Each structure stands twice: as structure tokens, then as C-alpha cells.
Amino acid sequence: MRLSPKGRHAVTALLDLALHQDQKAVPLAEITARQNISGSYLEQLFRHLRQAGVVHGTRGPGGGYRLARVADEITVGEIIRAVEGESGTPPAHAQPGQNLPQQLWQEVSQSLYGVLDGMTLGHLVRRPAPGRHKADLRTLTRAHEERTRSAA
């Protein structure tokens, strides 16, 4: 398993999308502006996320992206796999002990994915982030709540 900036940016972008998609598709330009992530980089990430069935895209005026399912059904592990791919597994023909470091890292990877697969995007939306991201998440959450109230 790899957890590179690509995976972190994908989770950040989808968290932003979850907080802003109320009744409309969200253009990548809006996510780019709010999260300070390159537009072309986000396009690459969202292509993988679309292929994995995590988001739906709409072209043209009023176009953008929406989550393909409710946030509580999309796991962080699914997001990471969509953009990072699966890490290498030990070859099927390997003898026991032959690829011990690789097997060890595969076990670590499986354990980490167990944690990430238990954490949903919905959970992240509702959970305050620690440290410097706390204010950003609070601002996003407040904006989301205000839009929800005005739409009701």
C-alpha cells in the first residue's frame, strides 16, 4: 500500500466535494480554488475516481462532479485504491520465507486498509480534523450547514 500525496489529495478533494455538492455538480475549478490543488492534477485524480465508480461527472454548463453514492458508503480505502492502485502482492509461486519483507509489507498494507476501509467519507465530514486543518474543516462545515438551512 502506498499513501502518497496523490491519495491525500484525493481524500481532501472528495471531502470538499461532499461538503459542497448539495443540489448541484461541483466544478473542479471550485475545488482547486478552495484546496489549492492544481486543476490538471485534480482532473487526473477524478478520472481514476470516476473509473472506480466513486464520482459521477457532468459535462457542459453547470457541469462538475458529484459523489456516486452517499458519503457514508464511500470508504477512505476505496478512494486510496482508486488513485494509487493496489500495491504489489507476493508472487503466487514464492516459497514460504522467500519474500519475507514483501510478505511483511503486504500484511502491514492489509492491516492499514482494514482501518481505511472502516473509515468513510461521511465520517470525515462529521469529524473535526486535528491541528491546522481544524479551522478549514470548521469553515467548510459551517458553509455546508448554512446552505442546508437555506435550502430547507
N, C-alpha and C positions, 0 to 999 in steps of 0.2 A: 504494500500500500504506500502510495505517495500522498503527502499533503503539502502541496506546493502553493505558491501564491495563486495559481490558477484555481485550485479548489476553494481557497479562502475568498477569492473574488467572486466566484460563482455563488457561494453561500451568501455573501454580502449583497450581491445583486438581486438574488431571489428574495432575500429578506426585505429589501427595498420594494421589490415588486409586490410582495404580499401586503405590505403596508399601504400601497398606493393604487392598487388595481380596482378599488371599489366597484364602479359600474362601467369602467372603460379600459381599453387596452392601454398599456403604458409604453410610450416610445422609449427606445434605448437612449435617446439623447437626454431624456429626463433623468434616467438612472445614472448616466455618465456625469451629468452636472451635479447631482446630489452626492455621488460616491467618489468622484474624481478618478474614474477608471476610463481608460481610452475607449472610444467608441468602436474602433475596429477590433480591439481585443474583446469587448463585450459581444460583438457580432459573432466572433469565433466561438466564444463560450455558449452563447444562446443557440447556435447551430447544433452543438452537441446536446444541449438540454432539450431542444425540440426533437431531435432524432431519438432521444431516450424517452420521450413522452412526458417530460416534466413541465414543459410550457407549450402554449399554442401561440403562433404568430399570425397577425393580420396585416396585409399589405395595404398601401394607399393612405389617403387622407383619413385621419382618425385611427390609423393602424398602430400597432405596437404589440406588446406581449401580455399574456395573462397566464396564470398558473393553470396547468391542465387538470388539476384536482384541487380539492381544498387543502390548505396548508398543513392540516393535521394528518394528511395522508402522504405527504412528501417527506422522506427522511433525509437527514444530512448525508448519510451514507450513499443514498441514491444520487444525490447531487454530485458528490465527490466522484463516484464511479462514472457518472455521465461525462464529466470533463477530464478526468485523469485516466480513465480506463482501469482495467484490472491489473494488479501487479502480477509479476511472473510467479507461477507456481512451480514446485519441484517437478522435473520430468517424470513421467509415469514409469520409465524404465530404470530410475535411480534405485540403487541398493540402499537398504537401511544404513544410515550414518554417512553415506557417501556425500550428500549435500546438506550436512547438518546446519551450517549457517543459513542457507537458503530456507531450509525447513523451519528453523527457529524464527526467521523473519516472517515466514508465511503464518506461523502461529500467532505472532505478535499482530500481524495485519488482520487476521481473523478476529482477534480479541478487540482491536480498535474498531473494526467495522461493526462488531456486536454493539459497542457503545454508540457509534454514529447512527446505526440503524434503529436504535431505540430513541433517538432524538429527532423530533420532527420540526419542520419549518414553523408550524403553528406554536410549538413550544418556545422556539426562539422569539417569535413575535410577542409572546406574553411575558417573557423573562427579561428583566433588566440586565443589560450587559455590564460587566465589571470595568473599572478603570476609565480610561479616556473615552471609550465608546459609549459609556452610560448616557452622557448628555445627548449624543447623536440619536441613540435609540429612544430616549425620552422625547426628543423633539419629533421624531418620526411617529411615535405612538400618539402623542398629543394631536398632531395633524390628522392622523387616521381617525381618532375619536371625534374630532371636530367635524370631519366630513361625514362620518357615520351619523352623528346627531343631526346635521343639516339635511341629510338625505331622508331621515325618518319623518 
